[in-house]
């Protein structure tokens, strides 16, 4: 991960669930079966350079598996 989340993620929204997620096959293959959801939210993050920015984050999660593939979008 090239950044560190330094505060709790706010304004969390569900974008897609199950087969509506484009990379659902990859998630099931790499992690395991589960009720996968694609989510987005906003948090302050510290970049590798040390700069702290307010960023929009996207990630996938499933019950019992947790957050995976966290990405900065904006």
C-alpha positions as CSV (number, residue, x, y, z in Angstrom):
1,X,0.0,0.0,0.0
2,X,1.5,3.4,-1.0
3,X,-0.5,5.4,1.6
4,X,-1.7,5.2,5.2
5,X,-5.2,6.0,6.3
6,X,-4.9,8.3,9.3
7,X,-8.5,8.9,10.2
8,X,-11.8,7.0,10.1
9,X,-13.4,6.7,6.7
10,X,-16.4,9.0,6.4
11,X,-19.4,9.1,4.1
12,X,-19.3,5.4,3.2
13,X,-21.5,4.4,0.2
14,X,-22.1,1.1,-1.4
15,X,-21.5,1.2,-5.1
16,X,-22.2,-2.4,-6.2
17,X,-22.9,-5.8,-4.7
18,X,-22.2,-9.3,-5.9
19,X,-22.2,-9.9,-9.7
20,X,-22.5,-6.1,-10.3
21,X,-18.8,-5.8,-9.4
22,X,-16.6,-5.9,-12.4
23,X,-13.7,-7.7,-10.7
24,X,-15.9,-10.2,-8.7
25,X,-14.1,-13.2,-10.3
26,X,-10.7,-11.9,-9.3
27,X,-11.9,-11.2,-5.7
28,X,-13.3,-14.7,-5.3
29,X,-10.2,-16.3,-6.9
30,X,-7.6,-14.3,-4.8
31,X,-9.5,-14.2,-1.4
32,X,-12.6,-16.5,-1.3
33,X,-16.3,-16.7,-1.7
34,X,-18.3,-14.2,0.2
35,X,-20.9,-11.5,-0.2
36,X,-18.6,-9.0,-1.8
37,X,-19.5,-5.3,-1.9
38,X,-17.7,-2.4,-3.6
39,X,-17.7,0.8,-1.5
40,X,-16.4,4.3,-1.5
41,X,-15.7,6.9,1.2
42,X,-13.6,9.9,2.2
43,X,-10.6,10.0,4.6
44,X,-7.3,11.8,5.3
45,X,-4.4,9.7,4.1
46,X,-0.6,10.1,4.4
47,X,1.2,9.5,1.1
48,X,4.6,7.8,0.9
49,X,6.2,11.3,0.5
50,X,4.7,12.3,3.9
51,X,2.1,14.6,2.5
52,X,-1.3,14.4,4.1
53,X,-4.3,14.8,1.8
54,X,-8.1,14.4,1.9
55,X,-8.9,11.6,-0.5
56,X,-11.8,9.6,-2.0
57,X,-11.1,5.9,-1.4
58,X,-12.6,2.9,-3.2
59,X,-12.4,-0.7,-1.8
60,X,-14.0,-4.1,-1.8
61,X,-15.1,-6.0,1.3
62,X,-16.9,-9.1,2.4
63,X,-18.2,-10.3,5.7
64,X,-15.5,-12.2,7.6
65,X,-12.8,-11.2,5.0
66,X,-12.5,-7.5,5.5
67,X,-11.4,-4.6,3.3
68,X,-9.3,-5.5,0.3
69,X,-7.8,-3.6,-2.7
70,X,-8.1,-0.1,-1.2
71,X,-7.4,2.6,-3.9
72,X,-7.3,6.4,-4.0
73,X,-9.5,7.8,-6.7
74,X,-9.5,11.6,-6.1
